[in-house]
């Protein structure tokens, strides 16, 4: 057991900092439109509905291309594919600075959605190649804390970048897309030289370490009841359209709606109760929920691995997030409204990191690449709908309260679905000690 733990620790040290960095630039390019909107909406003459539609179109493209992208990754490997799409989306995100109208903004956000689509499901699949299931909650948490870290750091940095308005004749939001888009393209080149497609190709692992890791992953597959059907093996199509995959997809849809709410609308929600604060102040206030989220994700992920329990470690944070949205919606006090966002962000992102330890156990090894992409694609319909629905509700009611209640209700529905999803017990390994 000691040798196994040492191997996993070595893999963690080599991979996780780099995967974390890649996710930081990915998520930054996804959410920076929320900060750009603080000034871009006025410059381009956008209503809240049009602003929301730009993000909805991004997610429609993202959803449409996620499944084929994961199939390509499984065929040609993460090193080539992830590197290629990072270069493409970095350039596409940078090009958003040239938007001059709602229509041109729609075009650039669709382009970013197409090129970025395969990153997250591809990385979730990639982690299953390197981390046995008993260690995967903490691995997912270390990877996914990039989202709240990016939101926190990005909040402060983006607020400052908006202050560059007028330098070299560029608007602040144009500088935002330029300075936050190019790093993805640069890191895409680095991926070609740093990542390995599988442990067997890793020169930084000894032969003994490769053998140990392969044995741990093989034991996981043998212990998986899906990998050893007692009757005729189900077809790939029937497995992907099964009730289990549908339940996972619905639960993730309900959860992702809140993730989109945090990512897209937090700056504008904070602005709505901050009493005319500057963009820099709004950026700093919007960073507070993300700091809470990082702490919650790391602690809860380690707790889930120690307990080797996934269902309630997903449901309870979702309920916490639902209560957070209600506090923000109904409280008249700005401090309590900010507290509500902290609870919603911490709960939603923590639930996501645990959620993604569960679908691979319900899928055979051959269906895993496509199954993860299907669940991610269907779930991200929530990301597509949220900006449009919340934008429309904001225009109709002149308040974010109704949109927050909408997010809270979906989380409760998601909790109900998670309670009936079949989640096999994670095999006991050294992680439980």
N, C-alpha and C positions, 0 to 999 in steps of 0.2 A: 504493500500500500504506500510506503514511503517513497518508493521509486516512481510510482504512478503520479503522486502529488508533485514530485520534483519535475517530472516531464511537463505536466500541465502548467506549472509555474513558469517554466522556461518558455513554453509556447505563448503564455500570457505576456511575458516581458517582451518577447520579440514582435508579436503581432498587434497587441491591443492598442499600444500608443499610436501606431500608424493608422490602423483602422479607425480609431477615434478621430484622428486628424482629418482623415478623408470624410468622415461623417460630418465633422464641423463645417467644412466648406460646402458640403452638399446641403446641409440644413440651412446654412446661412443664405445660400442662393435661393432656397425655397421660401424663406420667411422675410427676406429683406424688403420685399414689396410692402409689407406691413408698415415699415418705417418710411419707405419712400412715399407711401400714401399720405403722410403728414403734410407734405408740400406738393407732391405730384398731382394729387386730386385737383387742387386749385389750378395748377399750371396747365393741365390737360382738360380741364372742365369736366371732371368725372363726378357723377353722383355716387352715393354709397352702393347702389345696385350695380352700376357699371364697374366700380372698383371690385366688388364681390365677383362679378361675372369674369373678370380677368383671371382671378384665382380659380374659379370653377373650370374655366377652359383649360388652365394648366393641368388640373387634376383629371379632366376627361382624357387629355393626351397621355398623361402619366398612367392612367388605368389601362388605356388601350394598348400601350406598348410594353407594359410590365411583364406579361406572360411570355411573349416571344423573346424578350430580352433575356429572361431567365433560362429559356431553352437554349439560346445561343451560348450563354455563359457555361451551362452544363456541358456543352459540346466542345467549345474551344478553350475553356479555362478562364479563371478570374483575372489572371495577370493581363492577358490581351484585351479582354472585353471591358473590364472595369477601367483600365487605362484609357481605352478608346472613348468610352462614353463620358469620362470625366473631361477630357479635352474638348469634346463636342459641347457638353452643357456649359462648361466654363466660358466658351466663346459666345454661346447663345445668351447666357445671362448677361455678359458684358454688353452685348448688342442691344439689350433692353434700354440702354441709355439713349438710343436714337428714336425712341417712341415719341410721336408728335400728336397723337390722337387716340381716342379709345380703341379704334380699329387696329392701329399699329401696335398698341400695347397688347391687345388680344393675340396678335400674330406672334410676337416675341415670347409671350408666356406659353403659348402652345408649343413653340420650338423648344423652350426649356423643359417642358413636361415630357416631350418625346425623347429628348436626349438623356434626361435624368431618370427615366422610368425604371431602368433595371438596377439601379444602385442598391436601394435598401433590400428588396427581396434577394438580390444577388449576394449581398453581404450576410444576410440571415442564413442562406444556404451555405455559404462559405464557412461560417462558424461551425456548422454541423460536421464539416470535414475535419476539424481540428480539435473540437472540445466534446468529450463525452457528455451525455445528458445530465449527469449528476453535477457537473461543473458549469452548466450552460446558463443558469440564471445569473450568476455573478459575471460571466463573460458577456451576456447580453446587456447587463446593467452597465458594465464598464464601457461597452460600445455605445449604448444608447444615451448615456449621460451627456454625450455630445450634443444632444438636442437642447436640454436645459442650459448647458454650459454655453452653447452658441447663442441661445436666447439672452442669457445674462450678459456675456461679453459683447455680443452683437448689439444688444440694446444700448450699451454705453458707447460703443464705437460708432454705431449708425447715427446716434444722436449727434455725435461730434462731427461726423462726416457731412451731415446735413448743414452744418455751420460753414462748410466750404463754399456755400452758394456764391456764385459770381466769379470764382477763381478761374482764370483762363477761359472765361465766357461760358462756363458750364453751370447748370443748376446743381443744387446740393444733391438731389436725388440721382442726377446723372453721375456724379462722382461716386455715389453709393454703389451703383451697378458696376461701374468701372473697377473700383478698388476691391470689391467683394466678389467679382466674377472671375477675374484673371487667375487667382490662386488655384482654382480648380483645374484649369488647363495645365498649369505648371506641375501640379501634383500628379496629374494623369500621366505625364512622362515618367515621373519617379516610380509609379506603380510598376512599369515594365521591368524595372531593375530590382525592386524590393520584394514583391510578393512571389510566392510559389503556389502552384495550383493545388498541391497536395503535400502531406507530410513526407511522402517518399521522395519528393523532389527537393526537400529542404537540406541544403548543405550545412546549415547551422545546427542540425540535429545529428547525433551520433547514430550508428546502426542500432545500438541497444535501445536508444530513445525512440527511434522510428518503430522498432518492433513492439515496444511497450505500448506506444500510442495506438498502433494498429490493433493490438490485442484488446485494448480497452474499447475501441470503437466497434470491433467485431463482436465482442461480448454484448454490447448494447443492441446490435442488430439481431443477434440470436435470441435475446431476451424479449424483443419486441413482438407481441402477439400478432401484429399486422404482417410482420415479415415471415411468419410461419402459419399460414392458413391451414385449417384442418380439412377444408373442403376444396373444391376447384378454385384456383386462383382467380380473383376478381380481375376484370379487365381494367386498364388504366382509366378509361372513360367512366366506367361505373364507379370506380373509387373516387374520382374527382367530383362526381355529381351526387355522391352519397349524402345522407342526412347529416353525417358527422361534419363533412366539409362545409355544408350549408350552415350548420349551427356556428361553427368557428367564424365563418364569413359574416354572419349577422352580428355576432358578438363584437367582432372587430369593427364592423361598420358603426356600431353604437359608440365604441370607444374612440375611434378615429375622429368622429365628429367633434369631440372635446379637444383632441390634439390640434385639430385645425382651428378651433376657437381660440386656444391659447396662442398658437403660432401667428395667426393672421390678425386677430382683433385686439390682443392685449394692449398694444400702444394706444389705439384709439379709445379703448375702454378706460384706460388710465387717464387719457386726456380728458374724457368726459366728466371725471370727478376730481381732476387736479386743480381746478380753479385758475385756468389760464397760465399754467406753468410753461417754462420754455421747453423746447424739444430736447435739450440736454437733460433737464430735470426729469422729463417724462421717460427718457431712456434709462436713467438711473433707477427710477421707481419701478419700471417694467422689469429690471434685472432682479429685483428682490424675490419674486416667485421662483425664478430659475435657480437661485442659490438654494432655496428650500428644497427644490426638486432634486438637485444633485445629491444632497444629504439623504433624502428619503429613498432614492433609487438604490444607492450603494448599500444602505443598511437593510432595506427590505429584500434585496436580491440575495445578500448573504444569509439572511434569516430563512428565506425560502429554500436555499440549498441545504442548510443545516437540518431543516425539518423535512426535506425532500417532499414538500407539499406545494402544489401549484394552484389548485382551484380557488381556495379561500384567499391565497396570496394575490390572486387577480381580482376577486370580487370585492374584497374589503377596500382596496384603494379606489375602485370605481365608485363605491358608495361615498367615500370621502370626497371625491371630485364632485359628485352630484350635490352634496351638501355645500361645497364651496361655491358652486354657481348660484345656488339659492341665496346664500349669504350676500353675495355680490349684487344679486338682483333686488333684494328686499331691504338691505340695510341703507339707512340715510347717511351713515358716517363713512367718510373716505377711508379711514384707517381699517374699518371692518370690511369695506369693499375690497381693499387691497389684500386683506387676510383671506377673503374668499377666493381671490385669484390664486393665492399661494396654495390653498388647499386643493383647488381644482387642478392646478398644474402638477403638484406633487402626486396627487392621486392618479391622474390620467397617465402620466409618463411612467410611474412606477408599475401600474397595471400592465402597460404595454410591454415592459421589459420581461415581466413574468409570463404574460400571455404567449410570447414567442418561444417559450420553452415547451409548449404543449402540442402544437399541431403536428410536428414531425413524428410524435409517438402514435398518432392516429393514421399515419400514411406509411405505405410500404416504401422501402428505400428507392425503388425505381420511380415512384410517384412523387417523391419529396420535392424535387426541383419545381415541377409544375404545380404541385399542390400548394406550396408556400406562395408561389406567384398568384395563384387563383384567389387564395384567401386575402392576400395583400391587395389585389386588384378590386375585388368586390368590396372589401372593407373601406378602401379609399374612395368609394362613391360618397362616403360620408364627408371626406375632405372636399369633394367636388360640390356637394350640395350646401355645406355649411356656409361658405362665403356668400353664396347667392341668397340663401334663405335668411341668414342673419342681416345681410345688407338690405334686403327687401323689408324685413321687419323693422329695421332701424329707420328706413325712410318713411315707413307707414306710421310708426308710433313715436318717432323722435326720441327713442330710448333703446338701450341694449337689453333691458330687463326681459322682454319677451323672448329674445334669442337665447338668453342665459337659461331660462326655464325650459326651452326646447332642448338644449344640450343636457340639462339635468334629467329630463324625462327619458331621453335615449340611453343615458347611462344606467338608469334603473332597469330598463328593458334588457340591456346588455348583461347586467348581473343575473337576471332571471334565466337568460339563455346559457350563460356560463355554468349555472348550477345543474344543467341537464346534459352538458357536453361530456362524452366519455373521455376521461383523462387517465390513461394507465399510470400506475405507480412507477416513479423513477427508480431504476436499479440503484441499490445501495453501493456506494463507492467511497473512496477516501474523503470525498467532499463532505460526507455526513459526519465526519469526526472533527 
